[in-house]
Amino acid sequence: MAAYFLLLLIMALPHGMHTALVPNSPPCTPQHACSLLPLATNDQITSYFGSADAAFIAKRAHEIVAQHDWGHISTWPFWPPGMVAIETFLYWISSDMPVALILILLSCALWSWLAAELSCTAASYGASRLLALLLPLALFFNQGFFYFLRTGLFYSESLSIAGFLMAIGALCKAHRQEKTALAWQAGAWFAFSAYMRAQTDMVMNIVLLLWCTAVIFKTLWRDRSLYLRSIKNTLVATPWLKVTAIALLAFQLLTLPYRAAHDMHWIAYTDNPMWWANWQREAELTPDLNFYRISGALAGCNVDPVLCDQIHTNISHGVTYTNHEYYLLAMQTLMHHPLKWMEYKWPYMRDFWFDGSVEMVVITGLLVFLLWCYAKKPRPIPTIMLLSTVIAVWGPLVIIHIETRYLYQLTLTILYIAIISAVQPPEQSS
């Protein structure tokens, strides 16, 4: 683990964000280029990210400490509280705390732990010592991984994705070793990941749906009935369904306190300001909102210009729309014009996902294919996690907006799942 930690630290520290950010400099814009060093404080992070979500996280931490408003760490409706809590704690210790450096150290520690777990798992199932040591490098030298050591640190994604992969590894080990303690551990890692980034909650909701579907079909196939005793017999006879059930239970229990404080919702998916962007015209966007233009977020007005004109006419007559109403209008438009919606989105998906990274996508795809060929037989837990992750990433991607970082999350998760599948002995698959 120490060797992996040192390697990751060497990969992360020299780069920082490439150039220095001087105190009291103007916000970073194309006209005022600046960058972040590992010793950056909360205030410098706020200045560097400007109007981005990472700056709002840092600002929120500042506000909570300044106003002694500790009860409101979890009240920001658009992000779960994990990163806000970390940055609030650091700012509370000292306003000059090197937040960037501490996040780098936390991230490197968690990813090196993941690498050590992966290496030990491979070695325990017969891989040579050299192969076991080299396997994690397939993750580290994937193009998207560098994002997690840099910008991804400040968007909670580095800690969230590492926690998510730790959970998948623990869940697979729980299945292979038939240890319920590992299943509880997997649920805890899933909860940790969800407290950092909301997409894990979406993934686990899809896992729950797929798990229920699998239990129903398997029970009906076995016993031709859905009595509680029949379901219990199915879980006892199918270890992967049993350990997944325990992980899901642990996840729900650990996320219940935050969910209970938010009317049983995780974050405000349907009340997000991003839905407003669907109904903005490109010509009316100010330069600071250019992200909406270049990420394909203006779908509503481009797909249904008649409805867009009607909305703007209503607004000019004093009608106001909530974010939830913008969401309903976007869903209505998507349902009525799915092909036009996808036709509008495709150029943005092509440019954001594959521009400049085609080679790495192809190399990752070939590596995944070879690993799955070596695995010879599909594994149920990696398969259900893969399906859930793809659906959870592609849903918001197609509906709301597109960012390259979604590709990084997806390719890294697929690659890890392929490695986990490959190191599992075929004779112990179910």
N, C-alpha and C positions, 0 to 999 in steps of 0.2 A: 504493500500500500504506500509506503514512504517513497518508493521509486516512482510510482505513478503520480503521487502528489508533487514531487519535485519536477517531473516532466511537465505537468500541467501548469505549474507556477512559472516555469521558464517560457512556456507558450503564451501565458497571459500577461505577465508583468512588463516585459520590454515594450509591448505594443501600446498599452494604455488605450487612448483614443488618438494616437499618432502625434499630436502636438499639444503644447501647454495652453491652459486656460488661465489667463492672468486675473487676479482679483479685481472686482468692480468693472470687468469688461462688459461691453454691450451684449445683449442676448445673441446666441449663435444664429446667424442667418446666412444665406448665400453671399451677402455683402460683407458680413463680419464672421469669417470662418474662424472657428476656435475648436478646441478639443479638450479632452479630459485626461488627466494623469491619475495614476493609482492613488495618490494622496488627496484626491478631491474630496471636499466636504459637502455637506448637505446643500449649502447655498450655491456652491459651484455646480453641483448636479442640476439644481433648479435652473441656473443660468444656461447651462449647456443644452438642456433638452427643450427649453423655450415653452412652446404650447403642447408638447407631447405628453402622453400619459405618465412617463417616467418622472417628468417635472412635477406633475400634480401629486404623485406619491410623495415626493420629497417635500413639497409645500404642505401637504396634509400633516406630515410628521412634525414640521416646524409649528404649524398652527396648534396641534394637540399639546405640545410641550409649552408653547407660549401662553395658551389659554388654560392650562391645567385641565384639559378636556379629555381625561383618560377614558371616560365611558363611551367616547365616540370614535374609537379606533375602527370599529366595524360598521360605521354608519354610512360610509361612502358607497353609494348603491351600485357602482359600475365595476368595482374590483373587489375580490375577496380580501380579507384583512392581513394576510401573511406578511407581504412586503412592507405595508404601512406600519405594522407592529415592529418589525426589525428596525426600520429606519427611525421610528419614534424612539425606541429604546436607545439607539446609538446617539441620537440628538439630545436625549435627556441626559446621557452621561456627559457629553460635551458638544457644543455647537461646532467645535473644530475637529471633531472625530473624523478620521480618514475613512469615510463610508465606503468609497470605491474599493479601497484596499481590503477592508473587512469582507465585503461581498465577494471579492476575488478569492480570498482565503477560504471562505465558507463554501463557495462553489467548487474550488479545486479539491477541498476535503471530501465533499459529497461525491464528486465524479471519480475521485481516486478510490473511494470506498466501493462504488459501483464496479470499477475496473477490477479491484481485488476480488470481489464476490464472483464476478464473471470468470476470472482466471481460475479461482479455486473450484468453481462448479465444473469447468471444463476438465481440470486435472482429476477431479474425483470420479469423472465418468470416462476415464481412459485416455484423454488427450496427452500428448507428450508435454513435458515441462516447458519446452521452448514454444510450442504452439499455444499452450495455455497463457503464457506470458505475452505473446504477440497478439492474441485475439482482441483485447481492448483497443489496440492501436487502430483497428478498423473503424472504431467509433471516433477516436481522437483526431484522426487525419482525414475524416470525412469533411468536405468543404463546409457544411453547415455548422460543424461543431465550433468553429472559431467564433461564430456569432454568439454562442452561449458563454464564451469567455470574455466577451466585450459588451456590446449593446444589450444583449439578452440578460445580462446581470441585473440591469436596472428596470427591466420589465417583468421581473419575477420568473422569467422563462427558464433560466439556467437551473435554479433550484427546483422548479416545478417539474421539468422534464427529467432531471436526474432522479427525483423522488418517484416519479411515475415508472421509470425503468426499474428502479429498485423494487417497486411493488410487483411488477411483472415477474422479475427474477424470483422473488420470495414465493409468489403464487405457484410458479412452476416447480420450485423445490418442495413446496408443501404437497403438491400432487405426487411427485416422484417418491418422496420419503414418507408420505402419509402422516404428516405432523400437523395437527391443527394449530399449534403455536405459530408456525410459519404462516398459516393462512391469516391469523389475527395480525401478524406483523405486516403482511401484505396490505390488509385493510387500513392499517395505520399509515403506511407509506402513501396509499392512494389519498387518504384524508389530508396528509401533509401537502401533497401535490395540489389538491383542490384548494387548500387555503392560500396557495401561492397564485394559481391561475385557474380561471373558471372552466377552461375547456375540459379539465379532468372530471368535473362534475357532469358535464355532458357525456363524456366517455362512459362514466359509471352508470348513468341512466340508460344508455344503450346496452351496456353489459347486462344490466338488470332485465331489460326487455328480452334480450337474446337468451339469457339464463332461464327466464320463465317459459319462454317458447320451447327451449330444449327439454325442460323438466316435463312440461305437459305432453309433448310428443313421445318422449321416452316412456313416461308412465302409461300413456294410452297404448303404446306398442307392447309393453310388458304385461299389464294387468287389465287392459280394456276398461279402466275406471280411473276416477280422479279423487278417490277417498284419501284422507290424510295418511292412512296406513300405507296406501299404494305409493304415495309420494315419498314417504319415509323410506320404503323399500328401494325405490329408485335411487335416492341419495346414497343409501348404504351400499348399493351395488355399483354406483358410478362415482368413484373417488373425485374426479375432476369437478363434477357438479357439487359435491359436498364441500370441497375446499373453497370453491368460488362462492358458495352460499355464505360461508363463514367470513370471507373477505368482504363481501357485500354488506353483511351485518355489521362488521367492525367499522366499515366506512360510514354507514348511516348513523351509527351511534356516536362516532367522533365528530361528525359534521352537524349533528342535531342541534347543539347549543347555538351555533351561528345561524342555522336555518330557522330555529324557533324565534330568534330575534328579528327575522326578516319575513314574517308571515309565511314561513315554510318554503320560501324561495331562496335560491343561492345568491344570484345577483340579478339585477334588473335587466334581463335580456330584452324584454319588450318595451322598456322605458329608457333605452339607451339613446343618447343624442345622435348616434350614427344613423338612425332611421330618418332623421331630418334631412340628411344629405341626399337621400334618394329623390327628394323633391326639390332640389336646387338646380337652377340652370347654370351651365358652365360659364356663360358670359357674366353672370352676376357674382361669381366667387371672387373674393379678395385673395391676394397672393398668399396670405398666411393660411388659407384653406386649400392650397393647391393639392394637398394629399388626397382630398376627396376626388379631385379630377383625375389624378394619375393612378388611382387604385381601383377605378371602376365602381365607385360608390354612388354615382349619379344615375343609377339604373332606372328609377321610376320615371323621371322626366324624359329620358331617351327612349324607353320602351313604350310608354303611353303618354305622348305629348298633350293629348286632349285632356286627360285627367290632370296633368301637370298644370295646364293653363287654367283649368277650373279651380284648382287649389290656390293658385296665385291670385286669381280674381277674388276668391272668397277672402283671402288674407288682406287684399287691398280694401275690402269692405268691412274690415274689422273682425273677421272670424279668426280665432286662434286655434291651433292644433297642438295637442300634446304629443310627446314622443310615442306614446302607445298608439295614438290614432295614426301617426305616420307609419308605424309598424303594420297596422291593419291594412292600410292602403297599399303598402309594399307587397304584403302577402296576397292581397286581392289581385294586384297586377301580375305577380309571378304565376298565380294559378290560371289567370286568363290568357297570359302570353308567355308560356314557358320557353318556347323556341326562340322568340324575339329576345327574351331575357338572356338566354345562353349565348345567342349571337352577339349581343352587346358585351357580355362578359369575356368571351373567348380571347379577344386581342389582349386584354389586360392579364389574363391568366398566362398566355403565351409569353408576354414580355416580362412579367414579374417572376414567373416560375422558372423560365428556361433561358432567359437572356444572360449570356456569359457563364452559364453553369451546365450547359448541355453535356459536356464531357463527364462531369462529376455525376450527373444523374445517370448517364449510361453506365459508368463504371460501378456505381452503387447498385444499379439494377442487375448487372452481370454477377456481382458478388453475391447478392441476395439469391439469384437464381441458382448459382453453384452451391450455396449453403443449403438451400431447400432440396436440391437434387441429392446432396450428401445425406440429408435427414431422411430421405426416402419415404417417410410417412407423415401426413399432417398431424400436428399436435393440437388437441382441442383447446387448451388454454391460450397458447399463442394465437390460434386462429380467431377465437372470439375477441381477444384484445386487439388484434389487427383490424378486424371488421369494424369494431366499435371506434377505434381511433380514426380510421379513414372516414367513416361517416361523420364523426364529430368535427373533424377538420374541414371536410369538404362542404358541410352544410353552411356554416357562416361564410366560408370562402365564396361560395357561389351566390349567396343571398346578399351579404352585406358589402364587404370590400376584400381586396386581395393584397397580400404582402408576401415578400420573398421568405420571411421568417416562418411562414406556415409550411413551406416546402422543407425547410431545415428540420422542423419538428417531426414532420411525417417521415422523411427519409431516414432520420436517425432512429426513430421508433421501429420502422420496418427492418432496418439493418440489425438492430438489437434483437428483435423477435426472431429473425432468421438465424442469428448466432445461437440463441437459446434453443431453438428447434434442432439445430444441427448437433449440439453437444448432448442432447438427450438420447440415451440408448434406445434403439428401436424396439427391443424386446420388452421395455417397460412402458411403452405407449399404450393408450387405451382408446 
